[in-house]
Amino acid sequence: MRTITRRHFVITAAAVPLVSACANGVNSSGGQRIDARVDSALEFMNREVPGAQELSNNAAGVLVMPLITEAGFGFGGSYGRGALRINGVTVDYYSATAGTFGLQIGAQQYAHALFFMTDTALQDFRNSNGWAAGGDVRYALNDRGGMLGVDTNTLTDPVIALIFGQAGLIVGATLDGTRYARILP
């Protein structure tokens, strides 16, 4: 008979949020469903986040992840699917995956957009075999309903990330280390 150790219990318990995060409702029902979610997320972002439309207008391309589900208790992870749009047209579909370990607890869902402000940044992203968000990403924050910090200096940053539509609470959550990979819808 197999005994369950404390380590086995902790690893199994940590895997449950990861598995549930993968079932965020996007499924593999095709590009039309992802595009519909992206349309809704963009509409919400442009309506609720002052300055987001200006970012979109100046970006070479925008990767929109309309629903990311993140959960963690020591071990954690997040998953979601979205679309890369250039000039308002979907050109590719992507998944975003992250795994974490450390002092964290909770669960949340949110949307985020990566604005590729230069053609070089967009091409580097599209030509990569899997791109990870890290130190090259600048975060735009909407502080208490004010305008985003968008100015001529910000618009020359290669990649700007905007997180919006958060629901839930998690301590210790960032986009750092999120891996984006091209998928078939």
C-alpha positions in Angstrom: 0.0 0.0 0.0 1.3 3.4 -0.9 1.6 6.0 1.8 1.0 9.7 1.0 3.8 11.9 2.3 3.4 15.5 3.2 5.5 16.4 0.1 3.2 14.4 -2.2 0.1 16.1 -0.6 1.5 19.6 -1.1 2.5 18.9 -4.7 -0.9 17.4 -5.5 -2.7 20.3 -3.8 -0.6 22.8 -5.7 -1.4 21.1 -9.0 -5.2 21.5 -8.5 -5.1 25.3 -9.1 -2.9 24.8 -12.2 -5.3 22.4 -13.7 -8.3 24.6 -13.0 -6.5 27.6 -14.4 -6.1 25.7 -17.7 -9.9 25.4 -17.9 -10.7 29.1 -18.2 -13.5 28.7 -20.6 -11.7 29.6 -23.9 -11.4 25.9 -24.8 -10.3 25.0 -28.3 -13.6 25.9 -30.0 -11.7 28.0 -32.5 -10.5 31.4 -33.4 -14.0 32.9 -33.6 -14.5 32.5 -29.9 -11.1 33.9 -29.0 -11.7 36.8 -31.4 -15.1 37.5 -29.7 -13.4 37.6 -26.3 -10.6 39.8 -27.6 -13.2 42.2 -29.1 -15.0 42.4 -25.7 -11.8 42.9 -23.8 -10.7 45.7 -26.1 -14.0 47.4 -25.9 -13.9 47.2 -22.1 -10.3 48.4 -22.0 -10.9 51.4 -24.2 -14.0 52.4 -22.3 -12.6 51.9 -18.7 -8.9 52.8 -19.0 -8.3 56.4 -20.1 -5.3 56.5 -22.5 -5.6 52.9 -23.7 -7.0 53.9 -27.1 -3.9 56.2 -27.6 -1.6 53.3 -26.9 -3.5 51.1 -29.4 -3.4 53.8 -32.0 0.4 54.2 -31.7 1.3 50.5 -31.4 2.7 48.4 -34.2 0.7 45.5 -32.8 -1.3 44.5 -29.7 -1.5 41.1 -28.0 -4.7 40.9 -26.1 -5.2 38.1 -23.5 -8.9 38.6 -22.6 -9.0 36.1 -19.7 -6.0 34.9 -17.6 -6.8 32.7 -14.7 -4.2 32.6 -11.9 -4.2 30.7 -8.7 -1.5 29.9 -6.1 -0.8 28.5 -2.7 2.9 28.3 -2.4 3.0 26.8 -5.9 0.9 28.5 -8.5 0.3 29.2 -12.1 -1.7 31.0 -14.7 -3.0 30.3 -18.2 -5.0 32.1 -20.9 -5.4 32.4 -24.6 -5.6 35.5 -26.8 -4.9 37.1 -30.2 -2.2 39.3 -31.7 -3.7 42.1 -33.8 -2.0 44.3 -36.3 -4.0 47.2 -37.6 -7.1 45.8 -35.9 -6.8 42.4 -37.7 -6.0 39.1 -35.9 -2.8 37.6 -37.4 -2.0 34.9 -34.8 -3.3 33.2 -31.6 -1.2 32.8 -28.5 -1.3 31.2 -25.1 0.2 32.7 -22.0 1.5 30.3 -19.3 3.3 31.0 -16.1 4.3 28.9 -13.1 5.3 30.3 -9.8 6.7 29.2 -6.5 7.1 31.3 -3.4 5.1 33.3 -0.9 1.7 33.6 -2.6 -1.9 32.7 -1.9 -5.2 33.4 -3.7 -6.8 33.3 -7.1 -7.7 35.9 -9.6 -8.8 36.5 -13.2 -7.7 39.4 -15.3 -7.1 40.6 -18.8 -3.9 42.1 -20.2 -2.6 43.6 -23.3 0.9 43.9 -24.6 1.4 46.9 -26.8 4.4 46.5 -29.2 5.4 50.1 -29.8 8.2 49.4 -32.3 8.2 47.3 -35.5 11.4 45.6 -34.1 9.8 44.6 -30.9 6.8 43.2 -32.8 9.0 41.2 -35.2 11.1 39.9 -32.3 8.0 38.6 -30.6 6.5 37.1 -33.8 9.8 35.4 -34.8 10.5 33.9 -31.4 9.8 30.3 -30.6 8.2 31.3 -27.3 8.6 34.8 -25.8 8.8 35.5 -22.1 7.8 38.8 -20.5 10.5 40.2 -18.4 12.7 43.2 -17.8 12.0 44.7 -21.3 8.3 45.2 -20.6 7.2 48.5 -19.1 4.0 48.5 -17.1 1.4 51.2 -17.7 -0.6 51.8 -14.6 -4.0 53.5 -14.3 -3.8 55.2 -10.9 -7.3 55.8 -9.5 -9.1 56.6 -12.7 -6.4 59.0 -14.0 -4.8 58.8 -17.4 -2.2 56.2 -18.2 1.3 57.5 -18.1 1.5 57.9 -21.9 3.9 60.5 -23.3 6.4 60.7 -26.1 9.0 58.8 -24.0 6.5 56.0 -23.1 5.5 55.6 -26.8 9.2 54.8 -27.7 9.4 51.9 -25.1 9.5 48.6 -27.1 6.7 46.8 -25.2 4.1 48.2 -22.8 1.9 45.9 -20.6 -1.5 46.9 -19.3 -3.4 44.8 -16.8 -7.1 45.5 -16.5 -10.4 43.9 -15.4 -9.0 42.2 -12.3 -11.4 40.0 -10.3 -10.3 38.1 -7.2 -7.3 38.6 -5.0 -3.8 37.1 -5.1 -0.7 38.2 -3.3 2.5 38.2 -5.3 1.2 38.2 -8.9 3.1 39.7 -11.9 3.5 39.1 -15.6 7.2 38.6 -15.2 8.2 35.2 -16.5 4.9 34.7 -18.4 5.7 32.6 -21.6 3.7 33.4 -24.7 3.5 30.7 -27.4 1.8 30.7 -30.8 -1.2 28.2 -30.9 -3.7 26.9 -33.4 -7.2 28.0 -32.4 
